[in-house]
Amino acid sequence: MPVSSFIDSQEVCFVHTNLTDFLKKYIKQRPGNIIDGQGNIMGRHNGLASYTVGQRKGIDLPGGPFWVVKKDIKNNLLVVTKNEKDLLEKELFFQDENWISGKPSRLPMEVKAKIRYRSQSVSATVKKGNTVIFKKPQRAVTPGQSIVFYKGLELLGGGVIK
């Protein structure tokens, strides 16, 4: 089925089923525990690749709703919360920086920043040590995704969220 015939795209555009089923074909899933912020075991997950920070649906725990707060890859734990405010972050760190001019003009630097494709640009300060401080806390800051910096319409650079 051609992608152009899809009515709406909520997943990766070339995946004809859902993302979880697609990933199961290519990534060995390693089940593990779902825990809350205090370390209490809430249930089991089928593999961390099937979840993303901020996700609410598909967690399959009674008494929800729950949101994914963190994926602890090292310990194979999925950390969830019942309080959506736990997803808000005022600060993030990034790596693999790439500045269009080769390096930032000077730090700290006031910018507009985006942490996902469809998000609004928000006011932030980039500081030494690849630190970003947001003027207002941002929802579901996700390690591995990009952060991009702008001054007006000018793209300054970006990096990968740690």
C-alpha positions as CSV (number, residue, x, y, z in Angstrom):
1,M,0.0,0.0,0.0
2,P,1.5,3.4,-1.0
3,V,2.1,5.8,1.9
4,S,0.3,8.5,-0.1
5,S,-3.0,6.6,0.3
6,F,-2.8,6.8,4.2
7,I,-5.6,9.0,5.6
8,D,-3.5,10.3,8.5
9,S,0.0,9.6,9.8
10,Q,0.4,9.3,13.5
11,E,3.4,6.9,13.3
12,V,6.5,6.5,11.1
13,C,5.2,7.0,7.6
14,F,6.6,3.8,6.1
15,V,5.2,1.5,8.8
16,H,2.0,-0.2,7.7
17,T,1.1,-1.6,11.1
18,N,1.9,0.2,14.4
19,L,5.4,1.1,15.5
20,T,5.5,-1.5,18.3
21,D,4.8,-4.4,15.9
22,F,7.3,-3.0,13.4
23,L,10.0,-2.8,16.0
24,K,9.4,-6.3,17.2
25,K,10.5,-7.6,13.8
26,Y,13.9,-5.8,14.0
27,I,14.7,-5.3,17.6
28,K,14.9,-8.1,20.2
29,Q,12.5,-7.0,22.9
30,R,13.7,-7.4,26.5
31,P,10.9,-7.4,29.1
32,G,11.4,-5.6,32.3
33,N,9.7,-3.9,35.2
34,I,7.6,-0.7,35.2
35,I,8.2,1.3,38.3
36,D,7.0,4.6,39.8
37,G,9.3,7.5,40.9
38,Q,9.9,5.9,44.3
39,G,11.0,2.6,42.7
40,N,7.8,0.6,43.5
41,I,7.2,-2.1,40.9
42,M,3.9,-1.3,39.1
43,G,3.9,-4.0,36.4
44,R,5.9,-5.3,33.4
45,H,6.8,-3.9,30.0
46,N,7.5,-5.9,26.9
47,G,10.6,-3.9,25.8
48,L,11.7,-0.3,26.2
49,A,11.8,0.3,22.4
50,S,8.0,0.4,22.5
51,Y,7.7,3.5,24.7
52,T,8.6,7.2,24.6
53,V,8.8,9.8,27.2
54,G,5.4,11.5,27.6
55,Q,3.5,8.6,26.3
56,R,0.2,7.9,28.0
57,K,-1.5,5.2,25.9
58,G,-0.4,1.6,25.7
59,I,1.2,1.4,29.2
60,D,-1.4,-1.2,30.3
61,L,-1.4,-0.6,34.0
62,P,-4.6,-0.6,36.1
63,G,-5.6,2.6,38.0
64,G,-4.2,5.0,35.4
65,P,-3.8,7.1,33.4
66,F,0.0,6.8,33.7
67,W,2.7,8.7,31.7
68,V,6.2,7.6,30.8
69,V,8.6,9.8,32.7
70,K,11.9,8.0,31.9
71,K,13.4,5.0,30.2
72,D,16.2,3.6,32.2
73,I,18.0,1.6,29.5
74,K,20.9,0.5,31.7
75,N,18.6,-1.2,34.2
76,N,15.8,-2.0,31.7
77,L,13.2,0.0,33.7
78,L,10.2,2.0,32.5
79,V,9.5,4.8,35.0
80,V,5.9,6.1,35.1
81,T,3.8,8.7,36.9
82,K,0.2,9.5,37.5
83,N,1.0,13.2,37.7
84,E,1.4,14.8,34.3
85,K,3.3,17.7,35.9
86,D,6.2,15.2,36.5
87,L,6.9,15.5,32.7
88,L,7.9,19.2,33.0
89,E,11.6,20.1,32.8
90,K,13.1,23.5,33.2
91,E,16.7,22.4,32.2
92,L,18.3,20.0,29.8
93,F,21.8,19.0,28.7
94,F,22.7,18.3,25.1
95,Q,25.6,16.7,23.2
96,D,26.9,16.4,19.7
97,E,26.4,20.1,19.2
98,N,26.4,21.6,15.7
99,W,26.6,25.4,15.2
100,I,26.0,26.8,11.7
101,S,28.8,29.4,12.3
102,G,31.1,26.7,13.7
103,K,30.7,27.8,17.3
104,P,28.3,29.9,19.4
105,S,29.1,33.7,19.3
106,R,29.2,33.8,23.1
107,L,27.6,32.1,26.0
108,P,25.2,32.5,27.8
109,M,23.0,33.2,24.7
110,E,19.3,33.9,24.6
111,V,17.6,31.8,21.9
112,K,14.3,30.3,20.8
113,A,14.5,26.6,21.1
114,K,12.5,23.6,19.8
115,I,12.6,20.1,21.3
116,R,10.4,18.4,18.8
117,Y,9.2,19.0,15.2
118,R,5.7,20.2,16.1
119,S,6.4,22.1,19.2
120,Q,6.4,25.9,19.5
121,S,9.7,27.7,19.7
122,V,10.2,28.7,23.3
123,S,12.6,31.2,25.0
124,A,15.6,29.7,26.5
125,T,19.2,30.4,27.5
126,V,22.1,28.3,26.2
127,K,24.9,28.2,28.8
128,K,28.4,26.7,28.9
129,G,28.5,23.0,29.5
130,N,25.8,22.4,26.8
131,T,23.1,23.4,29.2
132,V,19.7,24.9,28.3
133,I,17.5,26.7,30.8
134,F,13.9,27.2,29.6
135,K,12.0,30.3,30.6
136,K,9.0,28.0,31.1
137,P,9.2,24.3,31.9
138,Q,8.9,22.0,28.8
139,R,6.9,18.8,28.6
140,A,8.5,15.4,27.9
141,V,12.1,16.4,27.2
142,T,13.3,13.2,25.6
143,P,16.9,12.0,25.5
144,G,18.0,11.1,22.0
145,Q,15.8,13.7,20.3
146,S,17.2,16.9,18.9
147,I,17.1,20.4,20.3
148,V,17.4,23.3,17.7
149,F,18.2,26.9,18.4
150,Y,17.0,30.0,16.5
151,K,17.4,33.8,16.6
152,G,14.3,35.1,14.8
153,L,14.1,33.1,11.6
154,E,17.9,32.3,11.6
155,L,18.9,28.7,12.5
156,L,21.8,28.9,14.9
157,G,22.4,25.2,15.5
158,G,21.4,22.4,17.8
159,G,22.4,19.1,19.4
160,V,21.1,15.8,20.8
161,I,19.3,15.9,24.1
162,K,21.1,13.9,26.9
